[in-house]
Amino acid sequence: MRTSRQMVMFLLATTAFPAASFAQEEAGQPAEQQTGKTPLFSSDIIVTANRRSESIQSVAASVMALNGEQLENLGVQSAGDLAELIPNVDFKKQWGSKGNASLFYVRGIGQADFNEGSESPTTVYVDDFYILSSSAVDFQTDDIATAEVLRGPQGTLFGRNSTAGAVVMHTNQPTYKLEGKAKISVGNYDSTAMSGVLNIPIVPDRLAIRFSVIREKNGPTTKNLFDGPGEGANDTHEGDFFAARAIVRWDPLDNLSVIYKYQYGLSKGRNGGDSSEPMLQIAGQTIIKPDGTDGFGYNPSQAGQDSTHVFSDGINDFRNKVQNHLLTVNYEASDRITLTSVTGYLKQHKFTLEECDGTPRTICAAYQTNDQKYWTQELRAAVDLDQARLTFGGFYLHQKYANQWTLPIISGTGTFQGHATIQPGDTAGGLVQYTPNDSKVKSYSVFGNLSYDITDKLTLSAGLRWNHEQRDFHETEGLYAHNHPDTGQFTIGGNTFGILVLDQAGMRNLIANYILGPADPVGDPVVDFTDTFKTSFVNYQIVADYKLTPDSLIYASFKHGVKSGGFNNGLVNYSAFDLGAIPFKNEVNNAYEVGLKWQSSDHRIRINPGFFYYDYKNFQATAFTVINGTLGVQVINKDAIVYGAEIDTWANLAAGLDLTFGVGYVHTKVKDVTNVGAGVAVTADRELGSAPHFQGSGSLRYEKEIFDGQGSLSNQATLSYTGSRFVDVLNDPATKLPAYFNLGYNITYESVDGWHVSLYVKNLTNNTKPLQKFNFASLFNTGQVNYAPPRFFGAEFGIKF
């Protein structure tokens, strides 16, 4: 720990001390004259928060945005990297790997369910296309022109359930100039990365194409201490990520643009293999088990488990393939009217095979598949008048989705969920939870937003969106007996247990050929559930902003956002609770916000604070539970209150010295949440999951020309902090996550000839605290822990032309 502190202090010193002395020597000169480099945050950031291009400082909302140059300099390579730079934005990544579920939380609001059939209240748009699938986000984050995070409900212009906010990204479009770039990097854990961009003009001013590609790999970061045979002994948390994109731009007329984009992505690897942590249910809650042993007498600490070592016997495998087509047509009907059509299609196939208990005995082996395809159509018009700006249009979405979970369950002497399992001397066999489901969603809406300049300083805006949605849903859930011949047996304390370790093909074979029937048709029947959810609702907003000076404005807004209801789906034990609890209602967020946009007259400093208060009705709270011995994720409707503040700061402090800084505070209260621990139900007001009270982030970058102007050397440090928080609304002490900070450092030499070389380190202090936990305490007194990735470091070489 002392070594880490010394390294941090040294690297910060190399960044700050040269900058301070240089500023003293040449204070008072414009930054670009002193270094020849434009300050990183001097240029105005253009955002599309109102579905039109505007300066971030003129948008009456809490928005944090970065352009492509800033994203590259700050080392943003994934959705998680972006979230770390923005206060009051948290991020969860399933297993920490690119190409898996990416869940944003804005001001404490997000979707904790990793099921692809559950939509997030923080919507993601790339090139105006709605990325419905949380595990499709990472494939869109290369060659980005701008990335914006819009805090608060965005239901008027970015509908489709955005009660928490929206993440909006735009890729670089083809230009009529031959240009390109390429990068390659190598690092520890056998990590390699290669990326390239090539822009080709085909017909001057009429036709161009742009290609981009990225490939990233890393070896296992977690050592498996299990020395048994087969794939279960493999080390875990490896990654293999690939994404490619082609964009064709055709401008047949000066006022008509047609852009077609094709995106392909594939991610795979052994991404599971999390550690176990013994847990114990007591009255109304779950705690860490004091003696450190689970229900089988296994002690993870004594076995050598920690954040980078597991002792598990199951198989981990993962594959996610995504294809996306997008056609965008822009027509400038006049100097005042622009018409836009956005037609998109996405197809995805994903499977995960996870050893989800982290022990040398197969307690939890989960196999999940997701198949979905959907298309969207948006038509909109933007009208600019002398004192008014009007945006209106319509949107349609049609999605088909299919999912299934297969969980062979450890079977022990006596009974499991009230029926007999394996007895000593029995033939091979056991139990399996099998849960297929499918849904079809049709949604359409019409929207409009009008901004009117009452005076040259006062502007009023009002918007409205009418939505209609129909969701047809079917799920079959049951616990089945099987007689698979590969079921092994072991004995602890005179009790015999059955285990079953299968790969992907084996899981499919189990369901197809070895199911005997319901384990107990009377005590635990198979539930076949079919229903349709229909809803119509209105989102609306009223916003006022007043320009105090040419460089500052204040704003106030009220936004009424609605997220449509749906069905508890996927890993849910329907037989354990009232079928009437399967559907959940629309949630409503009545959001109040005030804020300030300020920048210095020379635009070298920008400070944007915001304050908010949310009054939620029927908030869709998510809890990861074990009901009657079976794993499940359940959404419940509860009223909630959320309030807080954040401040975003950009500053060019001196010649070549740039600072970003932000801090956020959130207070949450979800009313009357019941936690059942050890058979005792305790109802109380609780905090939202993944809602830390404090978050902060910042970056410090110093850049100076060297070698008589033939190149520049930059030093950059980034820091993010996330306070302690619960994983879900049950607020169990066992699953409370500790505060976490992440420090990164980068030093780069860039030549005027277009090449650069960099040395980088991520997670400099090797802070590997837990980032996610799951509570299985009622199932053999165990739990699952996912730790932060360890320190990564390496070198990068790149070239541009």
Steps between C-alpha positions, in 0.01 A plus 500: 500500500788736581653428160171586328478832685857588403432419137184711500680799653788472253277486195282787618816701564621447143167636382456796730844639582617575143163660432521723806851622422418557135192700597710720729753568228253588224186608682280740313565371147216328312534125547529423130784751460696346786481138384379506143224262612132588531377440858317169524172661609523838328278413205125514542339159547204446268225273632167371372304488826208676325539298176682792338862613516557752781777615729502311829502836679168604341309180585269543800566158648765306690720366221857372502661453160838427343606527138709246312837660574421522870379139509822383336727706725315384811532134396128426465469159334173369641170607652647440845793734431249773409297451818810529720555857379151627590369569853166350603541233235574145613561200281476124537664256265416131514836333577682821409549399136427695181210367300296393799213672681571873552268661754501878556368662817431874488436677832449163665245374247571198283410143413664233717364209295752338264218333305500638145120506510503782756542857375697762688366841608828641366462464126794485258492652151774472237453705184137551607440121518366357825733229640241297687734215597736582786763261366509667156628835629877431498503410131403859420773687690789521250569794265263728692448869413307598816372328813235666717337403829163671552396487865133487594192386307537532122164356400389782270774479238672175607193296593499125557517499878776753570384602851859510632679653203660421168845422365532641149794425271577598143758323287735677262336522160672467161667814367630595159862474603729197487607437858553222749662387819617180665602399851653193660566434867638224719488457874496268797263202526586434133282793402513626142291754311492607138275758339481682172295759313506567126299775330483485118339763276364325192326779311602853606228665709255220415609158623732383779548196723653461844622176657591438863610184677618409848627176654587463870614191688624425848597183675346382827530742791368254758695188594293187563646291783279202414721217367230262385461369144320667212414858411393580855867543595558784252602846617233762443411860418657504157369706210490494121319797345453593135296776335492627143303774330446630148321827426407615150407865445324604181414864434303490172399864550648785696201487736452121514718251691456121516714307749505121539687337788573131562641394837621153599621390841617177661614451858594171662712341768497347848352796681340339805669342797416739781588436863272375774427671829310314776186685609245446775136600525384647827175674586410717201846522343811317381846546650847367429521163674720555808681165486585541129360161395210416269236230549745230392771608743706658222707805601610710196770692687663185632493355148696799368221693330538876462438765234732331249470133603199268491451134586219387272422192296240621248531602137494865394428597142349798323419619149315806379444581132330822393415634154355845441374674185415869496371727222485875565361753252529876557323744269534876538167612357602862552731711710251458783370144466691171527330161462661184638422130468684241713436131425685243710518123544694298757540125533672330793587151621662456839567215737671478836611196693596595853639321800313734733580373850880532502564178694650159412147353508239573235229679694414742222567437130299742288447478125316788331422580137361823356374547146343821389438713197332835474456787264417864558377783283513867589382791288556853627514859386704789639367848429693820578301821510606849604418457868400134515641156444266206448581128489225244441462149366405138559669177609426127460668194651436130439700246703499120519691345787563145625691397812558185701676408822621150585632435850598148607453517877708315753289223649548373850388229738146549624288766336545808288205740483281239661573197280751218503828534318801268511523233766815296569529229237261663255578503131635814342258786457386820658303818452508779244320834488395571142346836411433592134317821417424716200343838440392730220488877542334758278535863597422822322496865599467855372693789650564871478709763674479879456753756626401866483714807574276724709782757504862493394576359847195292598405177322210267578477144373223244517487146371263206491519138389206260474593131518317175448652159566387139484712218641397137439676268741531127565717312747517143624677444832554176679725278705552169323655164588764365260700180461807627323765224520788741567366601840770442757461453874692603809438462871533753782419400855313190386284695254522417130487772237471490122691735270484563125764695306409561134617716211268686264422195287446294814246748636299481178522121507381489861176683417441313176557143618518450878203681657276254687225747585408746775690432820180525704186589300304565820751673727691681227295499180620619161348842436400599147428873496367707209382860513490829309595838643351806331558858600466855370658795674634851452845644577525877521737774608512874562837681502599864549847648462626853551829637370665695780791599276625393156693223679255382767140390539276356767224250435211325671298204376219261583496167320240226522662176386342156472662159459261236376424194709551140400559153641748342736684279256790263473632364824181523707343229718136546401383211716625675815282811489162626385472502120340843535845632595653401166389820320632830632356848444620812319735711708459877506772755578394856576836675480586855607835652409683832517849574378761746380719507189802730540824556315767765521513767232808338345326158513787345697282404798154345501298416811159335469320410827154339515251414775212253471206345685315187378159386622455144377171315484516121455877504460613170347733375773708191422610239752711188451342236720480130574133406534418155638850382415500618139698795361308793361497867405183685592374850418258658748320836486572737790479877546835675537664837561835595347679832531850634463743715305800484271756740358701462178816707457739548209802730527812597310699595809816608321695443184449136406337414835140377480275390785163326511329456833156388607327391818150373564278435801183286505255417778243226435207353689281215377190461712374187675736235362468158663806283552439143613798356684488174696124495451454840666350778285624850580348796316686831498602793283823413321759641261510435129751243380813632324435850634811622685455821694820646356678464168785698356726499197774709354789518259819708492691528175820689418630526146805684365682520172854358496777446247462851356134445422549163328275330755318533829514309828189459712455366852150415614347365820134401544321420824149379577336435837181313579367490854365195680160375380264204516462274198119503507200640681503229772802673661652184645822569695658197332468654155600857581791602280793699640614837367721467194744725320685449173813687397642493148809653345622556146809661348505561124745636247333620179702597193397768253547226239184330628630217716488458877620263769339466844554325830187443705376344820141438607408443864843621604460403867369151412177568688300179459209558736161335431291664229203261517355241737214250488324356802443122500487473879181297512663257258784336694616821677705630213530809280680614187752785472627677188819702553639797310755413230863515617767743384555507124802670344656508158629696204326631190623613159280685254513688174271740316500627145 
